[in-house]
Amino acid sequence: MTKRGGQKNNQNARKHGFYSRALTEAEQVELDEASCVEG
């Protein structure tokens, strides 16, 4: 069985995908900070 998808902490979708055009810079910063939270 092979692994699918990006590696852990892959942020390609946020940088290049749909959300890169939909979020303000402040929202982007908050999302970046939230993605580092575990649990």
CHARMM-style PDB file with segment names, atoms N, HN, CA, C and O in Angstrom:
ATOM      1  N   MET     1       0.853  -1.178   0.000  1.00  0.00      PROA
ATOM      2  CA  MET     1       0.000   0.000   0.000  1.00  0.00      PROA
ATOM      3  C   MET     1       0.899   1.243   0.000  1.00  0.00      PROA
ATOM      4  O   MET     1       1.870   1.308   0.754  1.00  0.00      PROA
ATOM      5  N   THR     2       0.583   2.198  -0.824  1.00  0.00      PROA
ATOM      6  HN  THR     2      -0.206   2.145  -1.436  1.00  0.00      PROA
ATOM      7  CA  THR     2       1.382   3.421  -0.888  1.00  0.00      PROA
ATOM      8  C   THR     2       0.669   4.560  -0.192  1.00  0.00      PROA
ATOM      9  O   THR     2      -0.557   4.583  -0.083  1.00  0.00      PROA
ATOM     10  N   LYS     3       1.456   5.492   0.271  1.00  0.00      PROA
ATOM     11  HN  LYS     3       2.452   5.473   0.183  1.00  0.00      PROA
ATOM     12  CA  LYS     3       0.894   6.676   0.921  1.00  0.00      PROA
ATOM     13  C   LYS     3       0.357   7.616  -0.144  1.00  0.00      PROA
ATOM     14  O   LYS     3       0.917   7.710  -1.236  1.00  0.00      PROA
ATOM     15  N   ARG     4      -0.720   8.306   0.168  1.00  0.00      PROA
ATOM     16  HN  ARG     4      -1.175   8.230   1.056  1.00  0.00      PROA
ATOM     17  CA  ARG     4      -1.313   9.251  -0.772  1.00  0.00      PROA
ATOM     18  C   ARG     4      -1.271  10.645  -0.184  1.00  0.00      PROA
ATOM     19  O   ARG     4      -1.218  10.812   1.034  1.00  0.00      PROA
ATOM     20  N   GLY     5      -1.295  11.635  -1.040  1.00  0.00      PROA
ATOM     21  HN  GLY     5      -1.338  11.499  -2.030  1.00  0.00      PROA
ATOM     22  CA  GLY     5      -1.342  13.017  -0.588  1.00  0.00      PROA
ATOM     23  C   GLY     5       0.028  13.571  -0.271  1.00  0.00      PROA
ATOM     24  O   GLY     5       1.046  12.901  -0.446  1.00  0.00      PROA
ATOM     25  N   GLY     6       0.036  14.801   0.196  1.00  0.00      PROA
ATOM     26  HN  GLY     6      -0.791  15.345   0.338  1.00  0.00      PROA
ATOM     27  CA  GLY     6       1.283  15.487   0.513  1.00  0.00      PROA
ATOM     28  C   GLY     6       1.863  15.037   1.835  1.00  0.00      PROA
ATOM     29  O   GLY     6       1.205  14.375   2.638  1.00  0.00      PROA
ATOM     30  N   GLN     7       3.093  15.406   2.037  1.00  0.00      PROA
ATOM     31  HN  GLN     7       3.628  15.944   1.385  1.00  0.00      PROA
ATOM     32  CA  GLN     7       3.758  15.091   3.289  1.00  0.00      PROA
ATOM     33  C   GLN     7       3.145  15.910   4.418  1.00  0.00      PROA
ATOM     34  O   GLN     7       2.442  16.892   4.177  1.00  0.00      PROA
ATOM     35  N   LYS     8       3.418  15.498   5.644  1.00  0.00      PROA
ATOM     36  HN  LYS     8       3.989  14.701   5.840  1.00  0.00      PROA
ATOM     37  CA  LYS     8       2.914  16.212   6.811  1.00  0.00      PROA
ATOM     38  C   LYS     8       3.347  17.675   6.727  1.00  0.00      PROA
ATOM     39  O   LYS     8       4.484  17.966   6.355  1.00  0.00      PROA
ATOM     40  N   ASN     9       2.464  18.577   7.064  1.00  0.00      PROA
ATOM     41  HN  ASN     9       1.541  18.340   7.367  1.00  0.00      PROA
ATOM     42  CA  ASN     9       2.684  20.029   7.041  1.00  0.00      PROA
ATOM     43  C   ASN     9       2.795  20.606   5.635  1.00  0.00      PROA
ATOM     44  O   ASN     9       3.264  21.733   5.473  1.00  0.00      PROA
ATOM     45  N   ASN    10       2.376  19.861   4.618  1.00  0.00      PROA
ATOM     46  HN  ASN    10       1.995  18.946   4.750  1.00  0.00      PROA
ATOM     47  CA  ASN    10       2.390  20.365   3.251  1.00  0.00      PROA
ATOM     48  C   ASN    10       1.373  21.499   3.136  1.00  0.00      PROA
ATOM     49  O   ASN    10       0.205  21.329   3.486  1.00  0.00      PROA
ATOM     50  N   GLN    11       1.816  22.649   2.648  1.00  0.00      PROA
ATOM     51  HN  GLN    11       2.765  22.787   2.363  1.00  0.00      PROA
ATOM     52  CA  GLN    11       0.951  23.821   2.579  1.00  0.00      PROA
ATOM     53  C   GLN    11       0.695  24.270   1.141  1.00  0.00      PROA
ATOM     54  O   GLN    11       0.327  25.422   0.910  1.00  0.00      PROA
ATOM     55  N   ASN    12       0.885  23.381   0.185  1.00  0.00      PROA
ATOM     56  HN  ASN    12       1.184  22.446   0.373  1.00  0.00      PROA
ATOM     57  CA  ASN    12       0.705  23.745  -1.214  1.00  0.00      PROA
ATOM     58  C   ASN    12      -0.694  24.259  -1.513  1.00  0.00      PROA
ATOM     59  O   ASN    12      -0.844  25.224  -2.263  1.00  0.00      PROA
ATOM     60  N   ALA    13      -1.715  23.641  -0.948  1.00  0.00      PROA
ATOM     61  HN  ALA    13      -1.593  22.858  -0.339  1.00  0.00      PROA
ATOM     62  CA  ALA    13      -3.086  24.058  -1.225  1.00  0.00      PROA
ATOM     63  C   ALA    13      -3.332  25.484  -0.764  1.00  0.00      PROA
ATOM     64  O   ALA    13      -4.028  26.245  -1.436  1.00  0.00      PROA
ATOM     65  N   ARG    14      -2.770  25.844   0.368  1.00  0.00      PROA
ATOM     66  HN  ARG    14      -2.204  25.225   0.913  1.00  0.00      PROA
ATOM     67  CA  ARG    14      -2.971  27.197   0.879  1.00  0.00      PROA
ATOM     68  C   ARG    14      -2.205  28.225   0.068  1.00  0.00      PROA
ATOM     69  O   ARG    14      -2.688  29.340  -0.133  1.00  0.00      PROA
ATOM     70  N   LYS    15      -1.024  27.867  -0.398  1.00  0.00      PROA
ATOM     71  HN  LYS    15      -0.632  26.962  -0.235  1.00  0.00      PROA
ATOM     72  CA  LYS    15      -0.187  28.824  -1.116  1.00  0.00      PROA
ATOM     73  C   LYS    15      -0.611  28.980  -2.572  1.00  0.00      PROA
ATOM     74  O   LYS    15      -0.501  30.066  -3.141  1.00  0.00      PROA
ATOM     75  N   HSD    16      -1.098  27.895  -3.175  1.00  0.00      PROA
ATOM     76  HN  HSD    16      -1.188  27.012  -2.713  1.00  0.00      PROA
ATOM     77  CA  HSD    16      -1.341  27.917  -4.609  1.00  0.00      PROA
ATOM     78  C   HSD    16      -2.774  27.603  -5.014  1.00  0.00      PROA
ATOM     79  O   HSD    16      -3.132  27.763  -6.181  1.00  0.00      PROA
ATOM     80  N   GLY    17      -3.576  27.172  -4.099  1.00  0.00      PROA
ATOM     81  HN  GLY    17      -3.285  27.042  -3.151  1.00  0.00      PROA
ATOM     82  CA  GLY    17      -4.917  26.716  -4.443  1.00  0.00      PROA
ATOM     83  C   GLY    17      -6.001  27.736  -4.183  1.00  0.00      PROA
ATOM     84  O   GLY    17      -5.762  28.944  -4.172  1.00  0.00      PROA
ATOM     85  N   PHE    18      -7.187  27.225  -3.975  1.00  0.00      PROA
ATOM     86  HN  PHE    18      -7.381  26.243  -3.984  1.00  0.00      PROA
ATOM     87  CA  PHE    18      -8.380  28.040  -3.793  1.00  0.00      PROA
ATOM     88  C   PHE    18      -8.219  29.059  -2.678  1.00  0.00      PROA
ATOM     89  O   PHE    18      -8.566  30.227  -2.856  1.00  0.00      PROA
ATOM     90  N   TYR    19      -7.701  28.638  -1.535  1.00  0.00      PROA
ATOM     91  HN  TYR    19      -7.420  27.690  -1.391  1.00  0.00      PROA
ATOM     92  CA  TYR    19      -7.640  29.521  -0.374  1.00  0.00      PROA
ATOM     93  C   TYR    19      -6.627  30.648  -0.529  1.00  0.00      PROA
ATOM     94  O   TYR    19      -6.719  31.654   0.174  1.00  0.00      PROA
ATOM     95  N   SER    20      -5.673  30.502  -1.424  1.00  0.00      PROA
ATOM     96  HN  SER    20      -5.598  29.684  -1.994  1.00  0.00      PROA
ATOM     97  CA  SER    20      -4.693  31.572  -1.605  1.00  0.00      PROA
ATOM     98  C   SER    20      -5.363  32.845  -2.113  1.00  0.00      PROA
ATOM     99  O   SER    20      -4.857  33.943  -1.880  1.00  0.00      PROA
ATOM    100  N   ARG    21      -6.493  32.712  -2.803  1.00  0.00      PROA
ATOM    101  HN  ARG    21      -6.904  31.820  -2.992  1.00  0.00      PROA
ATOM    102  CA  ARG    21      -7.201  33.883  -3.327  1.00  0.00      PROA
ATOM    103  C   ARG    21      -8.365  34.306  -2.445  1.00  0.00      PROA
ATOM    104  O   ARG    21      -8.881  35.415  -2.589  1.00  0.00      PROA
ATOM    105  N   ALA    22      -8.783  33.437  -1.535  1.00  0.00      PROA
ATOM    106  HN  ALA    22      -8.364  32.537  -1.418  1.00  0.00      PROA
ATOM    107  CA  ALA    22      -9.990  33.692  -0.758  1.00  0.00      PROA
ATOM    108  C   ALA    22      -9.728  34.339   0.599  1.00  0.00      PROA
ATOM    109  O   ALA    22     -10.633  34.950   1.168  1.00  0.00      PROA
ATOM    110  N   LEU    23      -8.517  34.219   1.128  1.00  0.00      PROA
ATOM    111  HN  LEU    23      -7.782  33.723   0.666  1.00  0.00      PROA
ATOM    112  CA  LEU    23      -8.233  34.720   2.468  1.00  0.00      PROA
ATOM    113  C   LEU    23      -7.482  36.044   2.424  1.00  0.00      PROA
ATOM    114  O   LEU    23      -6.659  36.286   1.541  1.00  0.00      PROA
ATOM    115  N   THR    24      -7.787  36.892   3.398  1.00  0.00      PROA
ATOM    116  HN  THR    24      -8.455  36.696   4.115  1.00  0.00      PROA
ATOM    117  CA  THR    24      -6.999  38.114   3.555  1.00  0.00      PROA
ATOM    118  C   THR    24      -5.660  37.727   4.176  1.00  0.00      PROA
ATOM    119  O   THR    24      -5.495  36.601   4.646  1.00  0.00      PROA
ATOM    120  N   GLU    25      -4.717  38.643   4.178  1.00  0.00      PROA
ATOM    121  HN  GLU    25      -4.851  39.558   3.796  1.00  0.00      PROA
ATOM    122  CA  GLU    25      -3.407  38.337   4.756  1.00  0.00      PROA
ATOM    123  C   GLU    25      -3.527  37.998   6.241  1.00  0.00      PROA
ATOM    124  O   GLU    25      -2.853  37.089   6.725  1.00  0.00      PROA
ATOM    125  N   ALA    26      -4.387  38.729   6.970  1.00  0.00      PROA
ATOM    126  HN  ALA    26      -4.935  39.467   6.577  1.00  0.00      PROA
ATOM    127  CA  ALA    26      -4.583  38.464   8.396  1.00  0.00      PROA
ATOM    128  C   ALA    26      -5.172  37.068   8.613  1.00  0.00      PROA
ATOM    129  O   ALA    26      -4.752  36.349   9.520  1.00  0.00      PROA
ATOM    130  N   GLU    27      -6.135  36.690   7.789  1.00  0.00      PROA
ATOM    131  HN  GLU    27      -6.476  37.274   7.052  1.00  0.00      PROA
ATOM    132  CA  GLU    27      -6.723  35.360   7.899  1.00  0.00      PROA
ATOM    133  C   GLU    27      -5.693  34.283   7.572  1.00  0.00      PROA
ATOM    134  O   GLU    27      -5.672  33.220   8.192  1.00  0.00      PROA
ATOM    135  N   GLN    28      -4.846  34.570   6.599  1.00  0.00      PROA
ATOM    136  HN  GLN    28      -4.862  35.433   6.095  1.00  0.00      PROA
ATOM    137  CA  GLN    28      -3.796  33.628   6.220  1.00  0.00      PROA
ATOM    138  C   GLN    28      -2.839  33.391   7.386  1.00  0.00      PROA
ATOM    139  O   GLN    28      -2.443  32.257   7.654  1.00  0.00      PROA
ATOM    140  N   VAL    29      -2.469  34.478   8.080  1.00  0.00      PROA
ATOM    141  HN  VAL    29      -2.790  35.400   7.862  1.00  0.00      PROA
ATOM    142  CA  VAL    29      -1.575  34.363   9.238  1.00  0.00      PROA
ATOM    143  C   VAL    29      -2.230  33.514  10.322  1.00  0.00      PROA
ATOM    144  O   VAL    29      -1.585  32.644  10.906  1.00  0.00      PROA
ATOM    145  N   GLU    30      -3.508  33.764  10.590  1.00  0.00      PROA
ATOM    146  HN  GLU    30      -4.032  34.471  10.115  1.00  0.00      PROA
ATOM    147  CA  GLU    30      -4.222  32.985  11.603  1.00  0.00      PROA
ATOM    148  C   GLU    30      -4.290  31.510  11.221  1.00  0.00      PROA
ATOM    149  O   GLU    30      -4.127  30.637  12.073  1.00  0.00      PROA
ATOM    150  N   LEU    31      -4.527  31.238   9.958  1.00  0.00      PROA
ATOM    151  HN  LEU    31      -4.659  31.948   9.266  1.00  0.00      PROA
ATOM    152  CA  LEU    31      -4.590  29.858   9.495  1.00  0.00      PROA
ATOM    153  C   LEU    31      -3.228  29.185   9.625  1.00  0.00      PROA
ATOM    154  O   LEU    31      -3.149  28.022  10.020  1.00  0.00      PROA
ATOM    155  N   ASP    32      -2.166  29.899   9.297  1.00  0.00      PROA
ATOM    156  HN  ASP    32      -2.231  30.843   8.976  1.00  0.00      PROA
ATOM    157  CA  ASP    32      -0.811  29.360   9.452  1.00  0.00      PROA
ATOM    158  C   ASP    32      -0.529  29.014  10.910  1.00  0.00      PROA
ATOM    159  O   ASP    32       0.026  27.956  11.207  1.00  0.00      PROA
ATOM    160  N   GLU    33      -0.910  29.907  11.813  1.00  0.00      PROA
ATOM    161  HN  GLU    33      -1.360  30.766  11.572  1.00  0.00      PROA
ATOM    162  CA  GLU    33      -0.691  29.670  13.240  1.00  0.00      PROA
ATOM    163  C   GLU    33      -1.523  28.485  13.727  1.00  0.00      PROA
ATOM    164  O   GLU    33      -1.042  27.661  14.505  1.00  0.00      PROA
ATOM    165  N   ALA    34      -2.759  28.403  13.272  1.00  0.00      PROA
ATOM    166  HN  ALA    34      -3.150  29.073  12.641  1.00  0.00      PROA
ATOM    167  CA  ALA    34      -3.641  27.320  13.706  1.00  0.00      PROA
ATOM    168  C   ALA    34      -3.166  25.968  13.181  1.00  0.00      PROA
ATOM    169  O   ALA    34      -3.387  24.945  13.829  1.00  0.00      PROA
ATOM    170  N   SER    35      -2.525  25.948  12.031  1.00  0.00      PROA
ATOM    171  HN  SER    35      -2.345  26.779  11.504  1.00  0.00      PROA
ATOM    172  CA  SER    35      -2.076  24.676  11.470  1.00  0.00      PROA
ATOM    173  C   SER    35      -0.930  24.070  12.268  1.00  0.00      PROA
ATOM    174  O   SER    35      -0.639  22.883  12.121  1.00  0.00      PROA
ATOM    175  N   CYS    36      -0.283  24.856  13.102  1.00  0.00      PROA
ATOM    176  HN  CYS    36      -0.520  25.820  13.222  1.00  0.00      PROA
ATOM    177  CA  CYS    36       0.826  24.359  13.926  1.00  0.00      PROA
ATOM    178  C   CYS    36       0.347  23.767  15.246  1.00  0.00      PROA
ATOM    179  O   CYS    36       1.128  23.132  15.955  1.00  0.00      PROA
ATOM    180  N   VAL    37      -0.921  23.965  15.585  1.00  0.00      PROA
ATOM    181  HN  VAL    37      -1.555  24.481  15.009  1.00  0.00      PROA
ATOM    182  CA  VAL    37      -1.467  23.477  16.850  1.00  0.00      PROA
ATOM    183  C   VAL    37      -1.767  21.986  16.723  1.00  0.00      PROA
ATOM    184  O   VAL    37      -2.375  21.545  15.748  1.00  0.00      PROA
ATOM    185  N   GLU    38      -1.336  21.221  17.711  1.00  0.00      PROA
ATOM    186  HN  GLU    38      -0.841  21.579  18.503  1.00  0.00      PROA
ATOM    187  CA  GLU    38      -1.615  19.789  17.718  1.00  0.00      PROA
ATOM    188  C   GLU    38      -2.707  19.492  18.731  1.00  0.00      PROA
ATOM    189  O   GLU    38      -2.806  20.126  19.782  1.00  0.00      PROA
ATOM    190  N   GLY    39      -3.527  18.502  18.379  1.00  0.00      PROA
ATOM    191  HN  GLY    39      -3.447  17.986  17.526  1.00  0.00      PROA
ATOM    192  CA  GLY    39      -4.538  18.095  19.345  1.00  0.00      PROA
ATOM    193  C   GLY    39      -5.927  18.178  18.845  1.00  0.00      PROA
ATOM    194  OT1 GLY    39      -6.866  17.859  19.574  1.00  0.00      PROA
TER     195      GLY     39
END
